[in-house]
Amino acid sequence: MEYRKQAKLKIGAVELCDLPELEIEKLQMRVDTGAATSSLHVDNIKEYSEGKKNFVSFDLHPDIHNVDKIIHTAVEIEGTKTVKSSSADTEKRVVITTLLRLGGRLWPIKLTLTDRSEMTYMMLLGREAMEGKVLVDPEYENLLSIEDLDEEEDFPPDYEEE
């Protein structure tokens, strides 16, 4: 059997993704190569144990435009991580592992759970989740949505070079 390495996805600074195990589709996320870890906005985080396993329950808003829709879910805790924000504040966060679907590909990533309600995007994709899978072109957004366009002049107006 011959092993063939898959080409890396070329993505922009913002992309749509799915988190199928968390029942989230078409979530707009910020791609941040400056952040080591990925994070997801959740509410009502509660940690608990069942036997020797630790779990976390939380609420998700799968549709950012309809905050009335809430999914309550619980997953096993992978661990905890102290994260330093861009403003140098530190926070201890729960880490989970879940599947990320991006550009038709699916792979497991680690996510820290936090309150991102003051942020523009509910999810931030950090470099640990991208390693070996993607190349980032920060000049553009939503490259996976427009990758089928063959000619430069077919790009939307906000993608024109200055």
Buried (B, 14 or more C-beta within 10 A) or exposed (E): EEEEEEEEBBBBBBBBBBBEBBEBEEBBBBBBEEBEBBBBBBBEBEEEEEEEEBBBBBEBBBBBEEEEEBBEBEBEBBEEBEBEEEEEEEEEBBBBBBEBBBBEEEEEBBBBBBEBEEEEBBBBBBBEBBEEBBEBEEEBBBBBEBEEEEEEEEBEEEBEEE
